[in-house]
Amino acid sequence: MSGLDHRVLGSASGKMELSTSAENREIALALAGQATLSVDIVSRHLDPPVYDQVLFIEAVKRMVLEHRMARVRMLVRDIQPILSSGHRLAHLAARLSTFLEIRVPAEQHKDFNQALMIVDGTGYIHRELADRYEAVADFADRGRASDLQRKFEEMWAIATQDPNLRQMRI
């Protein structure tokens, strides 16, 4: 991917086709680096090649520390890999639990096999298949971001906290 330096969250519209973990990582970082209100993620296991990266963690941390109302919500289907690998985003959530929260989807959403990242209700990355990196992303498609946000909110409302995450509290 190139040309991200001119993409501005909320004003640089245009769908991008992504196909690799590196492209997903680059766009996720660019979106998170411009976020001021929210980052909502749906993932099977918080995709380490995308979200367990120092620069991404720093961008999320900066957002929540600079914007008092900011929040990061993560729906994670399989919590075990996060617990066993020491995922940095999960550790950040443990340290800044007021701003970052991880939940497990309810039983009726266990078969949801997509991956999403929605930023400030404006930008997004959407993968139709969670275990593949083919994705569509846009920095300024409020309509599509709103559709994805509705699905996220539906899932979040009935998701639960995994008791194993409490072990990570530091």
N, C-alpha and C positions, 0 to 999 in steps of 0.2 A: 504494500500500500504506500502511496506517496501523495503528497498534497494535503495532508491532514493539517498542516500549519495554518491553512486558511479556513478550515471548517470551524464554524462557531455554533455552539449549541443554541438552538432556537432560531438561527437565521441562515444556516448553510444547508439548505435542503438538497436532497438528491440521494436516491437509494444507492447503496453500495453492495455488491455481491462479495461475500467473504468465503474463503474455502480452506483456510489453514488455521491452526491454533495461533500462529504468529500474527495473522491478520486480526483474529478475534481479540488477541491480547492488546494489539496496537489501538484498535478502535475502543475497546473497553477502557483503556488508560486515557485516551483522548476525551472520552465522554465523562469519566469520573473526575478528570482534572478540571473540568468546567462546571461540575455540579455544585449547586448551592443549597438545594432543598432535599433531594431524595435520590437514592439509588436503590432500586428494587431488583432482586435477582431470584430467578428460579433455576435450579441446577440439580443434577443428580448428586454430585459430590463436590460442589464448588470448584469445578474444573481447575486444578492446580496450574496447568500451563497458562491459564488466563488470569485467575484471581489470586493465586498464591505467589505473587510477584512483588518485589520490594517497591517498585514505583507505583503500582496500583494501590498497595497498602498505604503508602505515604499520601497519595491523592485522596483516598477515602478519609484517612485520619485528619488531614488538613481541612477537608470539607466540614467534618463534624466539629472540629475544634474552633473553626472560624465562624460557623453559622449555628447559633444556639438552637435553632428549630430544625436543623438538618437531621435526617434519619437514614439508616441503611437497614433494609429488611431483606432477609435471605430465607428462601424456602429450599430446603435441601432434602432430597429423597433418601439418600443413603449417608447417614451420619458417621458410620464406622471408619471409612477411609480418612475422614477429617480428624477424628480422634486419634487414630493410629499414626498419622503422618505428621501431626503437629502443624496443621495448616495455619499460616500466619494471619489470615483474615479471621479465622475462628478465635485465635488468641487475642486479636484486637477487639473482637466482639466481647470477649470475656473481660477485658480491661475497661472498655468503654460501653458497658451494657446499657447505659441510658440512651445511647445513640444508635447502637448496632444490635440487632436481634436476629437470631436464627431459630426457625421453626421447621417442623416436619409436616408435610402435607397430610391432610386427613385421609382416611381410607378411600373415600370416593375419588380422590385425586392421585392415588398411588400409581395409576397407569398413565398419568400425564407425562409424556416423554418428549417434551420440548424444553428448550433452554431460552431464558429471557434475561435481558438487563434493560431496565427502563430508567431513564435519568431525567429528573425534574419534569416528568410528564410530557417530555418533548422529544428526546432522543432515545434510540433503542438499538439493541441487537436482538435478533430473533432467529433461533435455530429450530427448524421443524423437527429435527431429530437430535435429541440431547447428546447422543454418543457420536455425533459427526460434527464437523466444524463448518459445514456449508451453512451460511447465514445471510440474512439481509440486515443491513444497518442503515440508519438515517439519523442525522443530527437535528432535524427540524420537521418531523412529520407528526404533528399533534394529533391528527385523526387516528393514525395507526397506533401511536403510543397510547392514546386513550383506550383503544380497543384492548391492547395488551394489558394496560393498567386495570381495566375492569376484570379481566380474567385473574390477574394477580390478586386483586382485592377479594374476589370470591374465594380463592384458595386460602389467602391469609386469614380471613375471618374465622375459618374453622380449623386452621392448622394448630398444632400443639408444640410445646417445647419438649425436646427429648431429654429425659432425666440424665442421660450420660453427659450432656453438655454442662451440667452443673459441676462436674468434676474438673472442668477446665477453669473454673473461677480462680483468679489469683489475687 
